Amino acid sequence: MMNQEIEIEYKNLLDENEYSRLKDTFFTRDTPFSQTNHYFDTEDFLLKEHGSMLRIREKNSGYVLTLKQPHEKGLLETHQNLSENEADAAFNGSGIPEGDVLHHLNKSLNVEGRFLTYLGSLTTKRLETEMDEGLLVLDESTYLGVTDYELEFESSDEDRGRKAFQQLLREFSIKERHTMSKSHRFFNRSRNN
C-alpha cells in the first residue's frame, strides 16, 4: 500500500517585516525546527516540466523521499521512508532507491532508465500552529545564496482554508502575492546561477 495524501495549501511570500509581525503574534514562545529539502530531477527537468517535484526531506535525523504531482484538488504526495545509507547514496549519485516513489514516478512520468540528478538543498526554519481552520506555517528558507520568508496555510477543506488564509492577509495588511512553491523558487534560482 502506497503512502499518499492530497495536500491543500495556500501560500504567500512575505517581506522580513511581515514575517516578524506574524511571528511576534502567533509564535511568541516557539522555537523553529529545521528541515532540509534535497531536490532531484532529470538533466532536462522533466519532473518540473510536468509540474512534479522529487525531494528527500531531512528532519530530526530521519529521511523521507517524496514525489509531489498535480492533482485536481491540490497536490498528490507519495512518501517513502529512507535509511541514512539510502539517502546518502541518492545524494552521491547512486540513484533513487526502489520502492513506492520510484514505482509511481516510472508509472506516471516514465522516467525509467533516465538519470535523476541531485540539484542541491534548501533549508527551512519552520514554525507551525494549529488553528480551527487548519495549520498556520511560517517559514524562513535559505538556498543558493538567498533567504526568503513565507506564510503557508494547510487545510483539509478547500473553502474554509482559503477564507481563513485571506482573512489572515487582510488582518495583517499583507498584499497577496503570486507565490511559487519552494521547489520552483529553488529550481528557478538554480537555473539562473
C-alpha positions in Angstrom: 0.0 0.0 0.0 1.4 3.4 -1.0 1.7 6.2 1.5 -0.2 9.1 -0.3 -2.1 12.2 0.6 -3.8 15.2 -1.0 -2.3 18.5 0.2 -4.4 21.6 0.1 -2.3 24.7 0.9 -2.3 28.4 0.4 1.0 30.4 0.4 2.2 33.9 0.2 5.7 35.3 0.2 6.4 37.8 2.9 8.9 40.6 3.4 11.0 40.4 6.6 8.8 42.9 8.4 5.6 41.0 7.7 7.3 37.7 8.7 8.3 39.3 12.1 4.8 40.7 12.8 3.3 37.2 12.2 6.0 35.5 14.2 5.5 38.0 17.1 1.8 37.4 17.1 1.5 33.7 16.8 4.8 32.3 17.9 6.0 34.3 20.9 7.3 31.3 22.8 8.0 28.9 20.0 11.4 27.9 18.6 11.5 27.0 14.9 12.5 23.5 13.9 14.8 23.0 10.9 14.3 20.8 7.9 16.3 20.4 4.7 14.9 19.5 1.3 17.3 17.9 -1.1 16.0 18.2 -4.7 16.3 15.9 -7.7 15.2 16.0 -11.3 16.3 14.7 -14.7 19.0 16.7 -16.5 16.3 18.2 -18.8 14.0 19.0 -15.8 11.3 16.5 -16.9 9.6 16.4 -13.5 9.5 20.2 -13.2 8.1 20.4 -16.8 5.2 18.2 -15.7 4.6 20.2 -12.5 6.1 17.5 -10.3 8.8 17.6 -7.7 11.1 14.9 -6.1 12.9 15.5 -2.9 14.4 13.9 0.1 13.4 15.8 3.3 15.9 15.5 6.2 14.2 16.2 9.5 15.0 15.0 13.1 17.8 12.8 11.7 15.2 11.0 9.5 14.8 10.9 5.7 11.6 10.8 3.7 11.6 10.6 -0.1 8.5 12.5 -1.5 7.1 12.8 -5.0 4.6 15.7 -5.4 2.4 15.7 -8.5 -0.5 17.9 -9.6 -4.0 16.8 -8.6 -7.4 18.3 -9.2 -7.7 19.3 -5.5 -4.1 20.3 -4.8 -1.0 18.1 -4.9 -0.8 14.3 -4.7 2.1 13.4 -2.4 3.7 9.9 -2.4 6.1 9.3 0.5 8.7 6.7 1.3 10.9 6.5 4.4 14.7 6.1 3.7 17.6 4.9 5.8 20.6 7.3 6.1 22.6 5.0 3.8 19.8 5.2 1.1 19.7 9.0 1.4 23.5 9.3 1.2 23.6 7.0 -1.9 21.0 9.2 -3.6 23.0 12.4 -2.8 26.1 10.8 -4.1 24.6 9.9 -7.5 23.8 6.2 -6.9 20.1 6.7 -7.8 16.8 6.8 -6.0 16.1 3.6 -4.0 13.5 1.1 -5.2 10.0 1.5 -3.6 6.7 3.2 -3.9 8.0 6.6 -5.0 10.2 5.2 -7.8 7.4 2.8 -8.9 4.9 5.7 -9.1 7.4 8.0 -10.8 8.1 5.4 -13.5 4.4 4.7 -13.9 3.2 8.3 -14.2 6.2 10.0 -15.9 8.0 7.2 -17.5 11.5 8.1 -16.2 12.7 4.6 -16.1 16.3 4.5 -17.4 16.7 8.3 -17.0 19.3 9.5 -14.5 17.9 11.6 -11.7 20.4 14.3 -10.7 20.9 15.8 -7.2 20.4 19.5 -7.7 21.1 20.9 -4.2 19.3 21.7 -1.0 17.0 24.3 0.7 17.0 24.6 4.5 13.9 25.9 6.2 13.4 27.1 9.8 9.7 26.4 10.3 7.1 27.5 12.9 3.7 25.7 13.0 0.5 26.2 15.0 -2.9 24.5 14.7 -5.9 26.8 14.2 -9.6 25.9 13.8 -9.5 26.0 10.0 -6.1 24.3 9.5 -2.4 24.6 10.1 -0.6 28.0 10.1 3.0 27.8 9.0 5.8 30.4 8.9 9.0 29.6 7.0 12.4 31.2 6.7 14.2 29.4 3.8 17.8 29.6 2.7 19.0 28.3 -0.6 21.6 29.1 -3.2 22.7 32.3 -1.5 19.2 33.8 -0.8 16.8 33.9 2.2 13.0 34.3 1.7 10.0 34.3 4.1 6.7 32.6 3.5 3.3 32.2 5.1 1.5 28.9 4.4 -1.9 27.7 5.5 -2.8 24.0 5.1 -6.3 22.8 5.3 -8.3 19.7 4.6 -11.2 21.9 3.4 -10.6 24.0 0.3 -13.2 26.7 1.0 -12.6 27.1 4.7 -8.8 27.1 4.2 -8.9 29.8 1.5 -11.2 32.0 3.6 -9.0 31.7 6.7 -5.9 32.4 4.7 -7.4 35.5 3.0 -8.6 36.7 6.4 -5.1 36.5 7.8 -3.7 38.5 4.9 -6.4 41.2 5.4 -5.9 41.3 9.2 -2.2 41.9 8.9 -2.4 44.2 5.8 -0.3 41.8 3.7 -0.6 42.1 0.0 -1.5 38.8 -1.7 1.4 37.8 -3.9 1.6 35.1 -6.5 3.9 32.6 -4.7 5.6 29.6 -6.4 6.4 26.6 -4.3 9.8 26.4 -2.6 10.9 23.8 -5.1 10.0 26.1 -8.0 11.8 29.0 -6.4 14.8 26.7 -5.9 14.7 25.5 -9.5 14.4 29.0 -10.9 17.3 30.2 -8.8 19.5 27.2 -9.8 18.9 27.8 -13.5 19.9 31.4 -13.1 23.2 30.6 -11.2 
